[in-house]
């Protein structure tokens, strides 16, 4: 009976934590634009585009992250129930994993709201073309390389700025 009561308490704590995170997310999202209504044709085209671009795999870790965050929160005050909490968290993650599709659909709606049906057809044709397929493969690498360069560039600029600041401060009689 005690073990059963503990499991119920764990489930209630997990549900309360999930509800709290959901409410916090709702409060935060009140200032965030909701996916707009678009024509079915625009939505279908945009959905193909976001699927080709791999949006689903980009957002796939979100469900796991929310469940992990909730689990960690519950574990802080209920460490003695760690096994049950971990088991339930795995179950909840499997149950909620399909909800990631909501983000893919919302992303498609956002895309569709920015482009006409004709433009979406052109974009889709591009991504289905050989150069579009190459773009899908090589763009992430080019962006990674650009970000690495930008980080290094920023570090070097920071050194230059600090040197210039020190020199100007020295002219004013301040030794840094």
PyMOL commands that set and color helices and strands:
alter all, ss='L'
color gray80, all
select helices_A, chain A and resi 2-29+40-52+55-59+61-77+79-114+117-128+130-171
alter helices_A, ss='H'
color red, helices_A
deselect
rebuild
show_as cartoon
